[in-house]
């Protein structure tokens, strides 16, 4: 299952991770976010132990959303060694997200 990431645990879960991290910035009211949500959950199961996959509710965590300039959701940011290495804005097929994630595992 995808980890719930908050303003409080972001640094610990994402920036200090020794594995690649995929963060899904989303909101309850966002239609495309509801389409991406199940895909993110599938990726969390498939890459368990290889990558950290989590979700940030932008309405509940404004500090992190502001820090990374999230203006459009869903916004999926890929982190490696505490740095953003890739991103995807908007709903896309699972294959696109999986490909970007696999690149970070190499």
PATOR-45957 format. One line per field, with one value per residue: x, y, z of N, C-alpha, C in turn; residue number from 1; residue in three letters. Coordinates in Angstrom, 2 decimals. Atoms other than C-alpha are relative to their C-alpha. Layout:
<sekols>
n.px	X|...
n.py	Y|...
n.pz	Z|...
ca.px	X|...
ca.py	Y|...
ca.pz	Z|...
c.px	X|...
c.py	Y|...
c.pz	Z|...
seq	NUM|...
type	ALA|...
</sekols>
This chain:
<sekols>
n.px	0.83|-0.73|-0.16|0.53|-1.10|0.54|-0.99|-0.80|-0.91|-0.55|-1.47|-0.41|0.44|-0.41|-1.34|-1.03|0.15|-1.12|0.60|0.74|1.31|1.03|0.98|1.21|0.72|1.38|1.07|1.26|0.91|-0.65|0.37|-1.16|-0.71|0.69|-0.41|-1.40|-0.10|-0.15|-1.26|-1.06|0.11|-0.55|-1.45|-0.50|-0.07|-0.96|-1.38|-0.24|-1.36|-0.93|0.23|0.99|1.07|0.90|0.97|0.15|1.26|-0.40|0.86|-0.39|-1.45|-0.34|-1.42|-0.76|0.51|-0.54|-1.45|-0.33|0.69|1.07|1.13|0.92|-0.01|-1.06|-1.41|-0.79|-1.42|-0.92|-1.17|-1.11|-0.99|0.53|0.14|1.00|-0.69|0.97|1.36|1.09|1.18|1.20|0.24|-0.67|0.08|-0.91|-1.27|-0.83|-0.53|-0.88|-1.25|-0.75|-0.45|-1.04|-1.23|-0.61|-0.49|-1.26
n.py	-1.19|-1.27|-0.63|-1.36|-0.94|-1.27|-1.04|0.40|1.14|-0.05|0.08|1.34|1.03|-0.26|-0.56|0.84|1.38|0.58|0.58|-0.99|-0.31|-0.58|-0.71|-0.41|-1.13|0.21|-0.51|0.75|-0.58|0.00|1.16|0.73|0.61|1.26|0.96|0.36|0.62|1.46|0.32|-0.23|1.12|1.19|-0.17|0.17|1.45|0.63|-0.43|0.04|0.41|-0.57|-1.44|-0.53|-0.64|-0.64|-0.97|-1.22|-0.71|-1.41|-0.81|0.20|-0.21|-1.13|-0.39|0.80|-0.34|-1.31|0.13|0.57|-0.74|0.80|-0.83|0.89|1.37|0.65|-0.25|1.11|-0.35|1.13|-0.45|0.93|-0.66|-1.27|-0.98|0.32|0.46|0.10|-0.31|0.22|-0.76|0.49|1.44|0.71|1.45|0.62|0.32|-1.21|-0.16|1.15|-0.22|-1.04|0.58|0.99|-0.75|-0.42|1.19|0.45
n.pz	0.00|0.04|-1.32|-0.10|-0.26|-0.52|-0.25|-1.16|0.23|1.35|0.01|-0.43|0.94|1.38|0.21|-0.63|0.46|0.75|1.21|0.79|-0.56|0.86|-0.82|0.73|-0.59|0.44|-0.86|0.08|0.98|1.32|0.82|0.51|-1.14|-0.31|1.03|-0.24|-1.32|0.03|0.69|-0.99|-0.95|0.68|0.05|-1.38|-0.25|0.92|-0.26|-1.44|-0.32|0.97|0.06|-0.93|0.77|-0.94|0.49|-0.79|0.21|0.08|-0.86|-1.40|-0.14|0.88|-0.04|0.98|1.33|0.33|0.13|1.31|1.05|0.58|0.41|0.71|-0.51|-0.75|0.32|-0.52|-0.02|-0.24|-0.75|-0.22|-0.86|-0.48|1.09|1.03|1.20|1.09|-0.45|0.95|-0.37|0.64|0.04|1.10|-0.20|-0.97|0.65|-0.01|-1.36|-0.28|0.75|-0.69|-1.27|0.29|0.30|-1.27|-0.69|0.63
ca.px	0.00|1.16|2.42|0.58|3.13|2.51|4.22|5.47|7.04|8.10|11.80|12.08|10.11|11.20|14.38|16.23|15.15|17.90|15.51|13.91|10.65|7.49|5.24|1.68|0.30|-3.50|-6.84|-10.22|-12.06|-9.72|-11.16|-7.87|-6.35|-9.00|-7.92|-4.22|-4.81|-5.36|-2.34|-0.15|-1.45|-0.60|2.92|3.32|2.57|4.70|7.78|7.52|11.01|12.56|11.06|9.05|5.68|3.51|0.72|0.43|-3.06|-2.47|-5.43|-4.07|-0.36|0.02|3.65|5.05|2.79|3.97|7.63|7.58|5.40|2.51|-0.12|-1.68|-2.70|-2.19|1.51|3.87|7.42|10.25|13.01|16.41|18.93|16.65|16.52|13.72|14.89|11.67|8.03|4.71|1.79|-1.70|-3.19|-1.13|-1.16|0.50|3.21|4.46|4.84|6.37|8.95|9.96|10.20|12.29|14.80|15.37|15.98|18.91
ca.py	0.00|3.54|5.40|8.51|11.30|14.50|17.81|16.25|13.03|14.18|14.68|11.31|9.28|10.97|13.00|10.54|7.39|5.10|3.91|5.80|7.49|8.18|10.82|11.31|14.78|14.47|15.65|14.02|16.37|15.78|13.47|12.61|11.93|9.25|7.65|7.66|6.53|2.82|2.79|4.23|1.54|-1.19|0.20|0.28|-3.45|-4.36|-2.40|-3.07|-3.31|-1.73|1.75|3.93|4.96|7.46|9.98|13.58|15.05|18.65|19.98|18.57|19.26|22.76|23.24|20.39|21.24|24.85|23.89|21.89|24.36|21.96|23.87|21.06|17.66|14.83|15.61|12.67|13.47|10.94|11.42|9.77|10.63|13.44|15.16|15.38|13.34|13.13|14.19|13.56|15.97|14.66|11.21|8.81|5.04|2.80|1.87|5.49|5.67|2.18|3.09|6.25|4.31|1.51|4.10|5.21|1.63|1.14
ca.pz	0.00|-0.72|2.35|3.51|3.32|5.30|5.95|9.20|7.81|4.32|5.09|6.85|4.30|1.06|1.39|3.67|1.81|0.53|-2.19|-5.09|-4.07|-6.08|-4.51|-5.79|-4.98|-5.09|-3.63|-2.94|-5.33|-8.29|-10.97|-12.70|-9.23|-8.67|-11.96|-10.98|-7.38|-8.10|-10.44|-7.67|-5.29|-7.85|-8.26|-4.46|-4.32|-7.34|-6.22|-2.48|-1.04|-4.14|-3.98|-1.60|-3.00|-1.21|-1.54|-0.36|0.03|-1.11|0.88|4.16|3.50|2.03|3.13|1.02|-1.92|-1.84|-1.37|-4.63|-6.54|-7.03|-9.01|-11.05|-9.78|-10.01|-9.87|-9.49|-8.45|-8.55|-5.97|-5.73|-3.00|-1.83|-5.25|-7.82|-10.81|-12.84|-12.75|-14.41|-14.36|-15.08|-15.49|-17.61|-18.20|-15.62|-18.14|-18.22|-14.44|-14.23|-16.89|-15.03|-11.75|-13.26|-14.55|-10.94|-9.79|-12.16
c.px	0.88|-0.01|-0.65|1.15|-0.62|1.12|0.97|1.02|0.71|1.52|0.47|-0.31|0.60|1.47|1.11|-0.06|1.25|-0.49|-0.64|-1.40|-0.89|-1.03|-1.13|-0.67|-1.42|-0.97|-1.26|-0.88|0.50|-0.32|1.18|0.81|-0.63|0.32|1.41|0.16|0.18|1.30|1.16|0.00|0.59|1.53|0.61|0.14|1.12|1.46|0.31|1.40|1.05|-0.07|-1.02|-1.04|-1.02|-0.87|-0.06|-1.33|0.31|-0.85|0.44|1.47|0.48|1.49|0.81|-0.44|0.57|1.50|0.41|-0.79|-1.11|-1.19|-1.06|0.11|-0.82|1.39|0.80|1.47|0.82|1.25|1.04|1.07|-0.45|-0.21|-1.10|0.76|-0.94|-1.35|-0.99|-1.20|-1.19|-0.07|0.65|-0.17|1.05|1.38|0.96|0.64|0.97|1.35|0.87|0.57|1.15|1.33|0.73|0.57|1.36|1.22
c.py	1.26|0.62|1.38|0.91|1.34|1.03|-0.45|-1.10|0.04|-0.18|-1.41|-1.04|0.18|0.40|-0.88|-1.45|-0.46|-0.69|1.13|0.18|0.60|0.63|0.49|1.12|-0.03|0.71|-0.81|0.46|-0.07|-1.28|-0.79|-0.67|-1.34|-1.06|-0.51|-0.77|-1.51|-0.45|0.15|-1.14|-1.28|0.07|-0.21|-1.48|-0.63|0.33|0.06|-0.54|0.57|1.52|0.38|0.73|0.55|1.05|1.18|0.64|1.49|0.89|-0.08|0.33|1.15|0.36|-0.74|0.36|1.33|-0.08|-0.49|0.63|-0.79|0.90|-0.84|-1.39|-0.89|0.40|-1.11|0.36|-1.23|0.56|-1.11|0.77|1.40|1.07|-0.43|-0.39|-0.13|0.42|-0.27|0.78|-0.55|-1.52|-0.61|-1.51|-0.50|-0.23|1.20|0.18|-1.12|0.20|1.03|-0.53|-0.98|0.70|0.39|-1.19|-0.45|0.55
c.pz	0.00|1.40|-0.04|0.41|0.40|0.10|1.09|-0.30|-1.35|-0.03|0.31|-1.08|-1.40|-0.12|0.58|-0.45|-0.76|-1.27|-0.83|0.59|-1.07|0.92|-0.90|0.78|-0.56|0.95|-0.25|-1.18|-1.44|-0.77|-0.53|1.13|0.34|-1.05|0.27|1.31|-0.01|-0.67|0.98|1.02|-0.60|-0.03|1.40|0.34|-0.83|0.33|1.49|0.27|-0.94|-0.04|1.07|-0.84|0.98|-0.65|0.96|-0.37|0.07|0.90|1.47|0.26|-0.89|-0.01|-1.05|-1.42|-0.48|-0.26|-1.39|-1.14|-0.68|-0.29|-0.71|0.60|-0.92|-0.51|0.66|-0.12|0.36|0.66|0.05|0.76|0.41|-1.05|-0.96|-1.27|-1.20|0.55|-1.12|0.52|-0.78|-0.03|-1.24|0.25|0.99|-0.60|0.03|1.37|0.34|-0.68|0.71|1.32|-0.21|-0.30|1.29|0.78|-0.52|0.69
seq	1|2|3|4|5|6|7|8|9|10|11|12|13|14|15|16|17|18|19|20|21|22|23|24|25|26|27|28|29|30|31|32|33|34|35|36|37|38|39|40|41|42|43|44|45|46|47|48|49|50|51|52|53|54|55|56|57|58|59|60|61|62|63|64|65|66|67|68|69|70|71|72|73|74|75|76|77|78|79|80|81|82|83|84|85|86|87|88|89|90|91|92|93|94|95|96|97|98|99|100|101|102|103|104|105|106
type	UNK|UNK|UNK|UNK|UNK|UNK|UNK|UNK|UNK|UNK|UNK|UNK|UNK|UNK|UNK|UNK|UNK|UNK|UNK|UNK|UNK|UNK|UNK|UNK|UNK|UNK|UNK|UNK|UNK|UNK|UNK|UNK|UNK|UNK|UNK|UNK|UNK|UNK|UNK|UNK|UNK|UNK|UNK|UNK|UNK|UNK|UNK|UNK|UNK|UNK|UNK|UNK|UNK|UNK|UNK|UNK|UNK|UNK|UNK|UNK|UNK|UNK|UNK|UNK|UNK|UNK|UNK|UNK|UNK|UNK|UNK|UNK|UNK|UNK|UNK|UNK|UNK|UNK|UNK|UNK|UNK|UNK|UNK|UNK|UNK|UNK|UNK|UNK|UNK|UNK|UNK|UNK|UNK|UNK|UNK|UNK|UNK|UNK|UNK|UNK|UNK|UNK|UNK|UNK|UNK|UNK
</sekols>
